[in-house]
Amino acid sequence: MRNSLQILILIAFVFVGFGCTERSEVAANDTPAEEIAIPVQVDYPTRSDIAAYFETTARVQAENRVEVIAKGTGQCLDVRVEEGDMVKAEQILAELDKEELEAQIRQTQVNLEQQKTAYEIAERSLQEGIGSKVERDNSRFAYESAKATLDAQEVQLSHQTVRSPIDGVVTQRNIQKGMLISSGMPAFTIVDPSSYILPIFPPEKELMRLRVGQEAKVTIDSHENEEFVARVRRINPSVDPTSGTVKVTLDFEEAARALLREASFARVRLVMETHENALIVPKDVILEENARKYVMVVRDKGTQENEVQETGVPATEAESASPVPEEGTSTQNEAALLAERVEVKVGLEDSDHVEILSGIDEQTRIVTLGQHTLKSGSTVTITNAEKEILSRATMSVEQALTTASTKSFS
């Protein structure tokens, strides 16, 4: 639709080009030339809330993420969970071979009983006066040593069972049944979905605009049609000397965490500032020249001169007092409209709109399509893409150019 109207606007300039040639020819015959009106689409500024954002990308992380390391040694006899399984703290994940350790424990238990009996005999002998204190102490030391050995073997036996240290979901399994496991080998990775966060790194210059509780809008590639809300939980007080950024941790709402996955790619828009009920216009209507910003507006011919002479107020300030024809309608003044370039002061801007602080008001007709080809003072006519396309639905570009040429010489 917009491309078709751009073609029509180009045709309008062809009108103007041919019209200029005709005026030079009819000047000799004292016949006035017809002035060509350029079709444009107009709209009015609106009022709405607008916010400035810091935009970045990041990946979802789990604060509570554990690498489960095997502490035991031996052949893996059984793996009881798979990736994606939810587990509870202390739940058994895998079992290693315990046969050798159990045999050692039985042997230690027999030795412990022997040392206990020897200690008790030495203690009675000392009390009866037939034994020495040294013998009693040596027996006690041997008994205590046997108990310590048994305790260590029982701890080692417990390590042959791999358990989950936290509640969470298994995201990685590195062992399988029959594998020979050694102490220190990574066995599983478990993450707690309730601890998902989003770390972002704004530049140092944004530090004074950051605050705890600040809202951010997040989109995740796996849920591209849904927008999540996150909030700033904490702000690192130091600046990274390498990147010049500040680490900011965003916290998701509880309902959103169930839809997230670790390391999901996220696009973040952190709300830095919000203006309520602001006067806004589409971003593409803004023209920029020499670091100044302008919009093209449409007003009746003679409005500026009449307003200045009668009220002393420029036309752009008195625009609201002028009768405004509706888009696509025809009035006796439709061909008597002029385009005017008006300088504006802008405020916040987002991806679609710009806040207008001064220069125009809600009653100002702004050119929303065709503004880039206009000059201040050009005669225009109000139209829209649908109207122009329907009126020329059966015409080719060549026919339209022929029509333009014919019209300019009529």
N, C-alpha and C positions, 0 to 999 in steps of 0.2 A: 504493500500500500504506500509506504513512504517513498520507495524507489520510483513508483509511478508518478507521484506528485512531484518528485525532483525532476523527472523528465519534462513534466508539464511546465515547471518553473523555468527550465532551460528553454522550452519553446517560447515562453513569455518573453525571455530576453531576446529570442530571435525576432519576436514581434517588435521589440524596442529597437533592435538593430535595423530592421527593414523600415520601421517608422522614421528613424533618423534620416535614412536615405531619402525617403519620400518627402520629409519636410524640407530637405535642401532643394528638391526638385519643384515642389509646389510653391516654394517661396517666390519663384520667378513668376508664377501664375497668380500670386496673391490668394491662394486657396489654403485655408488652415488645415493642418494635418490632425488626424485623430490620435489622441494620447492613449497609449496602451497601459492598462492596469495589470500589474503582476499579481497572480493568485497566491495567497498565503493562507495558512491556517493559524487561528488565534485561540487563545484561552486566557483565563484570568488566574492570577496568583491565588493560592489557597492558604488556609491556616491549619497547621498541624504541629505535633511535637516533632522535634528533630534532634538527633544526637550525633556527637562526634565520636569516632571510634578509633582505637588502636587495633589494627588488624595484623594477625600473624597466624602461623600454623604450629601445631605441636602434636605429640602422640600421648595417648592415654597411658598412665602408669598406675601400678598398684603400690601403694605405700607399704602394705603388708605383703611382702613377696619373699618366699623362703626356698632356698636350695636345700633339699633333703640329702644329706651326705651319709653314706653307709659307714657305720662304725665297726661293724663286724667283718669277719673274713670267712669265706667259704662259698660253696656252690649255692646258687639261688634255686630253691625248691618250689617256690610259688610266688606269683605276682597277682595281687588281689584287686588292683584298680587299673583303670585305663585313663588315657587323656580325656578330659571333659567330665570325669566323675567328680561329684561333690563329696567331700570327706569331712569328717569331724576330727577335732584334736584327739590324739592318742589312738585313732583308728589304725588297724594293721594294714600296711601297704604291701609288704613282701615278707617272705620267710626265707632265712638262710639255713644251711645245714647245721644242726646242733649236736650231732651224734658224738663227735670227738670231745666237745666241751662237757657234755653230760657224763661221759665216762670219767673225765678228769674230776668232775665234781663228786662223783660217787667215791672215787679213791680218796679225795680230800676229806670227805665226810668220815670215812673209816679212820683215817689218820687223826682226825679231830677227836673222835671217841677215844682213841688210844691215849692221846695227850691229855684229855680230860681225866681219864682214870688215873694216869700217872700223877697228875697234879693233886687229885683228891687224896691219893695214898701218901704223897709227900707232905701234904697239909696235916693229916692225922698223925703221921710219924713225928712231925715237929711238935704237935700238941702233947704227944705221949712222952716226949723227951728222948726218943730213939733216933730221930732224924735231925738233919742240920737245916738251918735257914737257907743256906746256899742251894741245897738240893731242892727245897720247896720253891725258891725263886726261879731256878732253872726250869722246873716243871711248868711253872705258871707262864714263863716266857714262851715255852714251846707250845703250850695250849693256846695262848693269845695269837701266836703266829699262824697256827693252823686255822683259827677262826678268821683271821684277816685274809688268808689265802682263799678260803671258801667264799667270803664276801666278794672278793675280786673276780672269782670265776663265775659267780652268779650274775654280777654286773655284765661281764663279758658275754654270758649266755643271753642276757636280755637284749644285747646289741644285735643278736642274730635275728631279731624281729625288728623290721623297719616300720616305724610308726609316724603318723602325721603330727607335726608339732602345732599346727593351727587348723582352724576351720577354713575351708576354702575349696577351690576347684583345681584339679590336677591339670596343668598346662603342658607338662613334658614328662615323659617316662623314658629313662635311659638304660634300664636293665630289663632283662627277660629271663624266663625260666631256663635253667641249665647253665647260665653264665657264671663264671667264676668271679666272685666279688671280692674286692680288697678294701681294706679300711681307707676312708677318704675319697672313695669314688662317688661322684654325683649320681644319685638314684632317681630323684623326682624333683619337679618344680611345682610349687603350690602357691597360688595367689588368692588373696581374700578380695572378692568382688566388692565388698562394702567399703574397701579402702581406695577405690579408684580416684585418682586426682589428675589434674592437667597442669603441668608446669609450663609457664611461658616466660619470655625474657624481653620485656620492654627496655628501650634504651634509657640511659641515665637521665636524660632530659625530661622524661615522663614521671620521674620519681615523686615530685611534689603533687602530681595529680592522682596518685594511687592511694587507695584507702581500703581497709578491711571491710568486707561486705559489698564491695563494688560489683556490679552485675556484668556478666559477659554472656554473649550469645554464641552458641557453639553448634556447628554442623559436623556430623560424622559421615564419612563416605559410605559406610554400610547402612546409614539411615538418612540419605540425602534429602528426603522430603520432610524431615522432622528437624526442628530447631530445639536444642537443649539450653537450659539456663544453668549457668555456673556462677559462683561468687568467689571473690578473693578471700581465702582463708588466712593466708599469712604472706608477708612481704619480707624478703631477706634484707636485713639492714645494710649489707655490704654490696659494693659494686664489683663485678668481675673485672679485674684489671686487664684481662686479655681482650674481651669482647665489648667492654663498656656497657654491659647490660645488668639488669636487676632481676633476680629470680623471684617470680610471683607464682604462688600455688593457688590454683582454682579448685573449688570443691563442688561436686555435682549434687543435685538434689537426689534424695534416696530413691525415688521412683525411676530416675534416669539410669542409675547404676546397673540395674538389671538388664538393660539393653546394650551396655558397653562391653567391649572386649579389650584386653590388654594390648597395648601398642597400636590401637586404632588411630588412623590419621584424622586429625581434627582441624577445622578452620575456625579461628577464634576472632570475635569482634568484642573487644573490651570497651564498655561504655565509659568514655572519659568525661563527657559533659552533655547535659540535656537542656534544651530550651523548649518550654511548653508554649503552645499556641503561637508558634512563630509563623511569619509570612514566608511562604516557600514557593519556589518555581522549579520546573524541571531543570536538571543540571545542564542539558544540552542547549538551552536557550541563551546561556551566558556566552557573550563574546568578549574576548580579551585583546587589548592592544596597549602596548607601552605600559604594562603592569597595571592597567586600569580595566575595569569590568563594565560591560554595557549589556543592555537588552534592546531589541527592536520592538517598539510599540506602535500601535495603529491609532490614529485620531482623525477627526474630520478636518477637511481642508479649511483653513482660515481660523481654526480654533485658537492657535497660538497668538495670532495677531489680534483677534477679537478679545481674548481673555486679558492680554497685556494692556490693551488700550482701555477696556472698560473697567477691569478690576485690578490691574496691576499685578495679577497672579499668573505665573507661568502655566502653560497648558498642562504639564505633567502633574501639577498640584490641583488643577481644577478638572481633571479627567472624570472624576466621579459625578460631576454635574452634567456631563454630556450624555444625551440619549445614546444607548449602545444597541446596535442591531444584533440580533442573535445570529450565531454562526450558521451559514448556509441559507439565510433568508435574503430577500432582495428589498431594498428601499430606494427612494429617489436619490439618496446620497451615497449609495453603495459604491459608485464609481468615483466618488469625491473623497476618498480616504488616502491619507498620507502615512508613510512609514517614517518613524523618527527614532534615532539612536539616543538612548538615555543612559547616562552613567549611573550605576548603582553601587551601593556599598553592601558587601556580603558578609555573612557570619559563618555559622556552622554549615558543613556540608556532609552528606552521606553518599552512598553509591548512586542515588537517583535524584536527589533534590539539593537545592542550595537555599539557605536562609537569606532573605533580603532585609537589610537593616534600614535602608533609605533609598530614595530615588523613584519608587513606584508604590502604589497602594493596591488594595483589593479590587478596585474598579478599573484598573489599567488593563487595557487589552494588549497582551504580549504576543509576539509572533513565535509560534512553537514549531512551525515547519516552513522553511524558505528563508529564514533569517540570515543565513550565511551568504545569500546572493543579493541581498538588499543593500541599498544605499539610503542614507537619511534624505528624505524628501521625495522618494519614489512614490508614484501613485500605485495603490494596491487595491485588490478586491478580496473579500473574505470568502474562503471556500474550505473544503476539506477533501481528504484523499478519496473517500467513498463517492462523493458527488462528482469529482473530476473523472474518476475511473468509469463510473456509470455513463457519464455523458459522452465518453469517447471509447466505449466498450468495443465498438466495431472498427475502430480506426487503428491502422498501423502507425509506427513512428514516422515513416515516410509520408503518409497521408496527413499526419498532424503537422509536419513541417510545411507541406504544401498549403494546408489550410492557414497556417500562420502567415505564410508569404502572401497569400491571396488577401487575407484580412488586413494586412498592413498597407496594401495598396488600394483597398476599396474606398 
